[in-house]
Amino acid sequence: MDESTRKVPKVFISYSWTDEEHISNVLEFATYLMNNHVEVILDEWDAPEGIDLNHFMEENVRSEDIDFVLIISDKEYARKADERTGGVGTETQIISKRVYEDVNQTKFIPIVWQNDNNGKPYLPDYLSSRKYFDLTPKNRYSNSKKVLRRLHNLPENPKPKLGDFPEELLETKKYYPTLKEYIETFDEKVEKNPKSINFISRNFFKNFLKNLDDFKIKFETRNTLEIANGLYKNIEEYTPLRDYYIEFIEKITQVHEFAPIDYDIIKELFENIYSKYTTPNIGQSYMREEFMNFDFILRELFLYTITISVENNDYELTSYLLNSPYFLNDKYNLDKNHQTFLNLDRRGYIPTDGYLTKYCQEHNLNKLTGMGHLLISRIHKDYEVDDFVNSDILCCHISIINLHDQDGWFPFTYIYKETDYMSLYQKLISESHCEKVKCIFDIEYKHELEEKIKYSEEYFGKIRYGFSNVFMNYVKPISEYVNVDEIASKK
């Protein structure tokens, strides 16, 4: 709103003719208001010789056209008001009646112009409990603008708009105050003692797993659609917990250079989720469908961890999660000493994608993969779709070129890739970048990386890895993103 359309507040100034200096100061203040879009009624300007001053004052105090009456109170004004003498006394009889009759009135605004020797403001008795502006000499310049804001109804600290009802009050489990506290105190504690990151992380993940327990699901039905609906609802309810995890992993990876974490702590989290929530205990009766939510959760958390570690250049963590042995408590793998991250991909055992796809079909969502669709549709607000998809594709590539597994990690989200860009690969033409990320490819020398990229090209060219019913849309080999002859060719 510009000045031509903004309402002009109209004020009457009530004051005492204490002395010439005081009158001059009041006149200067009134001029300041006039210069700042406030219409001021003042006896010096609006009461010419011959006018009845008592009538002038009474008329302006009572007038509905006057928005505010500014009561400039110095020692003399307070005395005359309390004694009901002079023009001030006349005004006081009118103003005090209005003030007493309406305790909520805000038209009459006290302005303290002078304090006594003890620093107590000079105010008439009837105004002693009223909130006032302090325009005593030392504060006059700084506080005049506050008066101006009040007259224009533009407070320095405006009341905020009413927000939405805090749903967390109705469902306290969804908001996890302990996890929130670990995140809010993380920076201060780690900056003070970088080695504390391991202790903090262990406790965070311990509490995280405890809260994850709340999402165990027990189906009382064999109806496919009812199970699919229950699965979707369960995953949606776990989202706040996921977001705390993402925020904590961001914290860890952002400080990896001066406060490195023991990567085993993070890897053990995935081992615990796998062993506790996606595989039955020996002798336990179960439905595979009751593990589907944790199958989805495990995949989502793992992919976000890869995404965030790459985003924050913590390539050692990326490498550790993709190339280290995993020790998974699985009754079907008791003869194995260890597994790999590929074992976290449970698609051959738990039918999660099938049920999620069924959900999409029943809700008129024409989606090829329910798993991929749900992962993408709930992308965290701080990440782009391609950030997440690229991590899924990276897991697939590493499972083939490093682990030489013929099935590999299946990247359910690859069909949602929005661009042909993968910076991790395209930057491989830089020698310095190669040096930083070589740990991910589990190599030491350039020629080893070249061999792996060529192997990737041969494998994906032969297998046509991806959804069989998507024409010409397969997982692309690494060579589609970088020319193997240009590897480490630039600084």
GUVEXVEX-515480 format. One line per 4 residues: number of its first residue (from 1); their letters; for each residue x negated, y negated, z of C-alpha. Coordinates in Angstrom, 2 decimals, decimal comma. Each point is the difference from the previous one (the first is absolute). Example, Ala and Ser with C-alpha at 12.3 -4.5 7.8 and 13.67 -1.06 7.14 Angstrom:
2
1 = AS = -12,30:4,50:7,80; -1,37:-3,44:-0,66
This chain:
491
1 = MDES = 0,00:0,00:0,00; -1,52:-3,38:-1,02; 0,27:-3,29:1,91; 2,84:-1,29:-2,15
5 = TRKV = 2,31:2,85:1,01; -1,10:0,61:3,60; 2,34:-1,41:2,64; -1,31:-3,14:1,68
9 = PKVF = 0,29:0,34:3,78; 1,29:-3,12:1,73; -1,27:-0,84:3,48; 0,59:-2,69:2,61
13 = ISYS = -2,88:-0,87:2,31; 0,83:-0,82:3,60; -2,87:-1,65:1,89; -0,82:-2,64:2,58
17 = WTDE = -1,38:-3,47:-0,74; -2,79:0,67:2,50; -2,49:-2,46:-1,52; -1,19:-1,22:-3,39
21 = EHIS = -2,57:2,82:-0,32; 2,61:2,66:0,64; 2,44:-1,58:-2,48; -2,81:-0,09:-2,59
25 = NVLE = -0,82:3,69:0,57; 3,66:1,01:-0,37; 0,24:-2,07:-3,17; -3,09:1,76:-1,38
29 = FATY = 1,53:3,41:0,77; 3,30:-0,98:-1,63; -1,91:-1,15:-3,09; -1,76:3,37:-0,15
33 = LMNN = 3,38:1,74:-0,04; 1,39:-2,29:-2,69; -3,07:0,63:-2,15; 0,71:3,73:0,31
37 = HVEV = 3,60:0,14:-1,22; 1,79:-0,70:3,29; 2,58:-2,81:0,19; -0,62:-1,85:3,29
41 = ILDE = 2,49:-2,32:1,72; -1,99:-2,35:2,24; 1,02:-3,26:1,65; -3,10:-1,75:-1,42
45 = WDAP = 1,29:0,72:-3,50; 3,73:0,47:0,29; 1,16:-2,36:2,79; -0,38:-3,59:-1,20
49 = EGID = 0,38:-2,99:2,28; 3,58:-0,59:1,05; 0,99:3,67:0,12; 1,48:1,50:3,16
53 = LNHF = -2,87:2,30:1,05; 2,11:2,09:2,36; 2,50:0,66:-2,78; -2,87:0,72:-2,43
57 = MEEN = -1,53:2,59:2,34; 3,31:1,59:0,97; 1,13:0,25:-3,62; -3,19:1,75:-1,14
61 = VRSE = -0,14:2,38:2,94; 3,60:1,08:-0,63; -0,12:-0,05:-3,81; 0,56:3,29:-1,85
65 = DIDF = -2,23:-1,37:-2,78; -2,99:0,10:2,32; -1,62:3,45:-0,12; -2,40:-0,52:2,90
69 = VLII = -0,56:-2,47:2,81; -3,69:-0,21:0,91; -0,36:-1,04:3,65; -3,46:-1,53:0,42
73 = SDKE = -0,62:0,20:3,70; -2,76:-1,89:1,77; -0,12:-1,03:3,69; 2,27:-2,98:-0,54
77 = YARK = 2,56:1,93:-2,03; 0,24:2,75:2,64; 0,50:-2,60:2,77; 2,70:-1,93:-1,84
81 = ADER = 1,79:3,20:-1,01; 0,10:1,35:3,56; 1,08:-3,42:1,40; 2,46:-0,57:-2,87
85 = TGGV = -1,34:-3,49:-0,63; -0,37:-2,01:-3,19; 0,64:1,25:-3,49; -1,71:3,27:0,83
89 = GTET = 2,48:0,47:2,83; 2,90:-0,55:-2,36; -1,33:2,57:-2,46; -0,67:2,41:2,83
93 = QIIS = 3,62:-0,04:1,15; 1,07:1,09:-3,48; -2,83:2,45:-0,71; -0,01:1,69:3,40
97 = KRVY = 3,73:0,68:-0,26; -0,52:1,71:-3,37; -2,97:1,98:1,32; 1,83:1,20:3,13
101 = EDVN = 3,11:0,95:-1,96; -1,93:2,13:-2,50; -3,05:1,77:1,41; -0,77:1,43:-3,46
105 = QTKF = -0,08:-3,35:-1,79; -3,15:-0,81:-2,00; 0,91:-3,42:-1,37; -1,69:-1,88:2,85
109 = IPIV = -3,73:0,70:-0,09; -2,24:-1,20:2,85; -3,40:-1,37:-1,00; -2,42:-0,48:2,88
113 = WQND = -2,02:-3,13:-0,64; -1,75:-0,22:3,37; -1,02:2,21:2,97; -0,49:-0,98:3,64
117 = NNGK = -3,38:0,20:1,74; 0,57:3,71:0,70; 0,66:0,77:-3,63; 3,76:0,39:0,57
121 = PYLP = 2,13:-1,37:-2,85; 2,15:-3,05:0,60; 3,53:1,22:-0,81; 3,44:-1,05:1,27
125 = DYLS = 1,48:2,46:2,46; 2,68:1,13:-2,43; -2,69:1,05:-2,50; -2,44:1,60:2,43
129 = SRKY = 0,94:3,56:-0,99; 0,05:-0,70:-3,74; -2,72:1,12:-2,41; -1,84:-3,06:-1,27
133 = FDLT = -2,70:-1,15:-2,40; -3,23:-1,23:1,56; -0,97:-3,28:-1,71; -2,16:-1,31:2,78
137 = PKNR = -3,00:-1,94:-1,37; -2,42:2,94:-0,25; 2,57:2,18:-1,78; 1,88:-2,61:-2,01
141 = YSNS = -1,82:0,46:-3,27; -0,05:3,83:0,00; 3,58:0,45:1,23; 1,72:-2,59:-2,18
145 = KKVL = 0,05:2,49:-2,84; 1,78:2,49:2,26; 2,75:-2,56:0,55; 0,18:-0,51:-3,75
149 = RRLH = 0,35:3,74:-0,57; 2,80:0,17:2,57; 1,92:-2,79:-1,71; -0,33:1,69:-3,38
153 = NLPE = 0,83:3,40:1,51; -3,33:1,41:-1,17; -1,54:1,44:3,18; -3,70:0,75:0,11
157 = NPKP = 0,75:3,56:1,05; 3,33:0,87:-1,63; 2,06:2,89:1,27; -0,56:3,02:-2,29
161 = KLGD = 2,81:1,65:-1,88; 1,70:2,91:1,71; -1,68:3,23:-1,11; 1,41:3,45:-0,56
165 = FPEE = 0,87:2,20:2,92; -3,12:1,98:1,09; 0,99:3,54:-0,87; -2,95:1,35:2,00
169 = LLET = 1,96:-0,79:3,16; 2,52:2,66:-0,97; -2,52:2,68:-0,85; -3,16:-0,39:2,03
173 = KKYY = -1,72:3,11:-1,36; -0,31:-1,60:-3,43; -2,30:-2,79:1,10; -2,75:1,72:2,00
177 = PTLK = -1,35:-2,65:2,42; -3,09:2,06:0,87; -1,11:0,24:-3,62; 0,72:-3,68:-0,45
181 = EYIE = -2,19:-0,85:2,98; -2,93:2,02:-1,40; 0,27:-1,94:-3,26; 0,39:-3,44:1,61
185 = TFDE = -3,02:0,48:2,30; -2,16:1,81:-2,58; -1,95:-2,98:-1,35; -0,91:-1,43:3,38
189 = KVEK = -1,06:3,34:1,48; -2,03:1,16:-2,98; -1,71:-3,36:-0,42; -1,00:0,13:3,66
193 = NPKS = -1,15:3,63:-0,20; -0,21:1,54:-3,51; -0,53:3,48:1,46; 3,43:-0,14:1,61
197 = INFI = 1,58:0,63:-3,41; -0,19:3,76:0,50; 1,70:-0,11:3,39; 2,70:-2,34:-1,29
201 = SRNF = 0,59:2,11:-3,10; 0,28:3,28:1,88; 2,59:-1,48:2,32; 1,92:-1,61:-2,84
205 = FKNF = 0,20:3,28:-1,94; 0,88:1,94:3,14; 2,93:-2,33:0,61; 0,88:0,06:-3,70
209 = LKNL = 0,28:3,81:0,03; 2,09:-0,15:3,16; 2,47:-2,30:-1,76; -0,07:2,14:-3,13
213 = DDFK = 1,42:2,79:2,13; 3,31:-1,85:0,07; 0,51:0,71:-3,70; 0,16:3,76:0,25
217 = IKFE = 3,08:1,06:-1,87; 2,29:2,98:0,50; 2,55:0,77:-2,69; 3,23:1,65:1,06
221 = TRNT = 1,01:0,49:-3,63; -1,18:1,76:-3,13; 1,74:-2,47:-2,27; -2,61:-1,44:-2,36
225 = LEIA = 1,50:-3,48:-0,24; 0,53:-0,31:3,76; -3,63:1,00:0,55; -1,15:-2,50:-2,65
229 = NGLY = 2,02:-2,79:1,61; -1,39:0,86:3,44; -3,52:0,00:-1,41; 0,43:-3,44:-1,56
233 = KNIE = 1,45:-1,44:3,19; -2,81:1,45:2,13; -2,71:-1,45:-2,25; 1,67:-3,42:0,01
237 = EYTP = 0,14:0,00:3,80; -3,71:0,75:0,25; -0,96:-3,05:-2,10; -0,76:-2,37:2,94
241 = LRDY = -2,41:2,60:1,39; -1,66:0,30:-3,41; -0,45:-3,76:-0,16; -1,82:-0,07:3,34
245 = YIEF = -2,32:2,70:-1,33; -0,71:-2,00:-3,15; -0,76:-3,11:2,03; -2,40:1,91:2,24
249 = IEKI = -1,87:1,59:-2,92; -0,34:-3,48:-1,48; -1,61:-1,13:3,24; -2,44:2,92:0,03
253 = TQVH = -1,14:-0,40:-3,60; -0,34:-3,78:0,20; -2,69:0,32:2,69; -1,76:3,09:-1,36
257 = EFAP = -3,28:-1,83:-0,62; -0,60:-1,19:3,57; 2,22:2,46:1,92; -0,10:3,34:-1,82
261 = IDYD = 2,44:2,61:1,23; -0,68:3,70:0,35; 1,86:1,15:-3,11; 0,79:3,33:1,64
265 = IIKE = 2,55:-1,84:2,14; 2,04:-0,88:-3,08; -0,47:3,37:-1,66; 1,10:1,75:3,17
269 = LFEN = 3,26:-1,92:-0,12; 0,85:1,62:-3,33; -1,12:3,40:1,28; 2,30:-0,43:3,00
273 = IYSK = 3,00:-1,09:-2,08; -0,54:2,94:-2,37; -0,44:2,57:2,75; 2,71:-1,28:2,33
277 = YTTP = 2,73:-1,03:-2,40; -0,34:1,75:-3,37; -0,72:3,60:0,92; 1,84:2,34:2,38
281 = NIGQ = -1,52:1,59:3,05; -0,53:3,74:-0,08; 3,27:1,74:0,87; 2,05:-3,20:-0,40
285 = SYMR = 3,24:0,17:-1,93; 0,35:-2,94:-2,31; 1,41:-1,51:-3,18; -2,56:-1,40:-2,42
289 = EEFM = 2,35:-2,94:-0,47; -0,67:-1,07:3,59; -3,59:-0,84:-0,94; 0,90:-2,11:-3,05
293 = NFDF = 0,08:-3,37:1,75; -3,49:0,57:1,42; -1,22:1,25:-3,38; 1,08:-3,38:-1,41
297 = ILRE = -1,38:-1,93:2,98; -3,37:1,77:-0,19; -0,35:-0,76:-3,71; 1,08:-3,62:0,40
301 = LFLY = -2,33:-0,72:2,92; -2,93:1,66:-1,77; 0,56:-2,01:-3,18; 0,28:-3,26:1,91
305 = TITI = -3,25:0,78:1,80; -1,76:0,55:-3,33; 1,61:-3,15:-1,42; -1,04:-2,17:2,93
309 = SVEN = -3,54:1,38:0,23; -0,57:-0,75:-3,71; 1,65:-3,41:0,33; -2,38:-0,94:2,84
313 = NDYE = -3,07:1,58:-1,63; -0,35:2,61:2,72; -1,07:2,56:-2,58; -1,69:2,18:2,61
317 = LTSY = 3,39:0,62:1,60; 1,53:0,72:-3,42; -2,76:2,50:-0,68; 0,25:1,60:3,42
321 = LLNS = 3,71:0,66:-0,35; -0,36:1,37:-3,54; -3,19:2,04:0,33; -0,24:1,23:3,59
325 = PYFL = 1,23:3,39:1,26; 3,34:0,12:1,78; 0,72:2,38:2,84; 3,68:0,76:-0,22
329 = NDKY = 1,91:2,25:2,37; 1,96:2,02:-2,54; 1,01:3,59:0,67; -0,23:0,69:-3,74
333 = NLDK = -3,63:-1,13:-0,12; -1,50:1,65:3,05; -2,63:1,72:-2,12; -1,40:-3,32:-1,22
337 = NHQT = -2,63:-1,95:1,88; 1,23:-3,33:-1,33; 2,16:-1,61:-2,65; -0,10:-3,29:-1,92
341 = FLNL = 2,24:-3,02:-0,32; 1,68:1,89:-2,82; 1,65:2,23:2,60; 1,96:-3,06:1,15
345 = DRRG = 1,87:0,26:-3,29; 2,72:2,47:1,02; 2,05:-0,07:-3,19; -0,31:3,73:-0,60
349 = YIPT = 1,31:0,86:3,46; 2,40:-2,75:1,13; 2,74:-0,94:-2,52; 0,01:-3,72:0,86
353 = DGYL = 0,00:-1,33:-3,56; 2,90:2,27:-0,98; 2,24:-1,25:2,79; -0,94:-3,64:-0,55
357 = TKYC = 0,70:0,39:-3,72; 3,35:1,58:0,87; 0,79:-3,03:2,13; -0,75:-2,29:-2,96
361 = QEHN = 2,23:2,03:-2,30; 2,92:-0,04:2,43; -0,32:-3,77:0,44; -0,11:-0,71:-3,75
365 = LNKL = -3,71:-0,78:0,05; -1,42:1,44:-3,19; -3,46:0,79:1,36; -2,43:2,63:-1,21
369 = TGMG = -1,54:0,44:3,43; 1,66:-0,73:3,30; -3,35:0,04:1,80; -1,58:-2,50:-2,39
373 = HLLI = 3,08:-2,21:-0,04; 0,24:-0,20:3,79; -3,73:-0,70:0,43; 0,22:-2,88:-2,47
377 = SRIH = 3,37:-1,39:1,08; -1,29:-0,49:3,55; -3,36:-1,58:-0,86; -1,24:-2,12:2,88
381 = KDYE = 0,48:-3,73:-0,62; -3,77:-0,70:0,06; -0,84:2,39:-2,84; 0,66:0,19:-3,72
385 = VDDF = 1,40:3,11:-1,62; -3,21:0,56:-1,96; -2,11:-0,18:3,19; 1,87:3,00:1,32
389 = VNSD = 0,26:1,89:-3,31; -3,72:-0,42:-0,66; -0,75:1,69:3,33; 2,28:2,89:-0,92
393 = ILCC = -1,82:0,38:-3,34; -3,40:-0,28:1,72; 0,95:2,90:2,31; 0,94:2,03:-3,06
397 = HISI = -3,27:-0,74:-1,80; -2,17:0,72:3,03; 1,79:3,30:0,63; -0,93:1,05:-3,56
401 = INLH = -3,53:-1,35:-0,44; -1,29:0,54:3,55; 1,98:3,00:1,20; 0,51:1,64:-3,41
405 = DQDG = 3,48:1,07:1,01; 2,02:0,98:-3,05; 3,28:-1,15:1,57; -1,33:-3,19:1,53
409 = WFPF = 1,78:-2,66:2,00; 3,21:-0,80:-1,82; 0,51:-3,80:-0,28; 3,79:-0,24:0,09
413 = TYIY = -0,18:-3,77:-0,53; -2,13:-0,08:-3,17; 3,02:-0,60:-2,27; 0,62:-3,29:1,86
417 = KETD = -3,38:-1,49:-0,90; 0,64:-3,49:-1,33; -3,34:-0,82:-1,64; -2,93:1,80:-1,62
421 = YMSL = -2,39:-1,56:2,48; -1,87:1,82:2,78; -2,66:-2,31:1,37; -1,81:2,77:1,88
425 = YQKL = -0,72:1,70:-3,34; -0,34:-2,97:-2,30; -2,62:-1,57:2,26; -2,18:3,09:-0,41
429 = ISES = -1,82:-1,85:-2,78; -1,60:-1,97:2,85; -3,07:1,62:1,52; 0,64:-1,59:3,40
433 = HCEK = 3,61:1,23:0,00; -1,15:3,51:-0,89; -2,34:-0,05:2,92; 2,80:-0,99:2,37
437 = VKCI = 2,55:2,58:-1,17; -2,24:2,95:-0,88; 0,88:1,60:3,33; 3,60:0,39:-1,17
441 = FDIE = -1,15:2,09:-2,97; -2,42:1,94:2,22; -3,01:-0,77:-2,18; -3,42:-1,57:0,34
445 = YKHE = -0,99:-0,71:-3,59; 1,57:-1,60:-3,03; -0,21:3,11:-2,16; 2,04:1,95:2,58
449 = LEEK = 2,79:-2,52:-0,27; -0,13:0,13:-3,78; 0,33:3,78:0,11; 3,00:-0,20:2,31
453 = IKYS = 1,75:-2,55:-2,18; -0,58:2,21:-3,05; 1,36:2,98:1,94; 3,06:-2,10:0,88
457 = EEYF = 0,53:-0,79:-3,68; -0,23:3,67:-0,99; 2,27:1,18:2,79; 2,80:-2,52:-0,45
461 = GKIR = -0,22:0,25:-3,77; 0,56:3,75:0,23; 2,50:0,27:2,85; 2,24:-2,99:-0,76
465 = YGFS = 0,46:-0,51:3,74; 3,31:-1,51:1,03; 3,74:0,45:-0,30; 0,70:2,38:-2,89
469 = NVFM = 3,25:-1,69:-0,97; -1,52:-3,47:-0,48; -1,09:-0,37:-3,61; -3,55:-1,29:-0,44
473 = NYVK = -0,26:-1,21:3,60; -2,69:1,97:1,77; -2,62:-0,78:2,61; -2,82:-1,72:-1,84
477 = PISE = -3,63:1,08:0,49; -2,55:-2,43:1,46; -1,44:-0,56:-3,50; 3,22:-1,83:-0,90
481 = YVNV = -1,00:-2,75:2,39; -3,75:-0,25:-0,62; -2,35:0,94:-2,83; -2,41:2,59:1,33
485 = DEIA = -2,83:-1,50:-2,09; 0,39:-3,30:1,82; -0,29:1,42:3,52; -2,39:-2,18:2,08
489 = SKK = -1,03:-1,91:-3,13; 0,30:-3,38:1,66; -1,20:-1,44:3,28
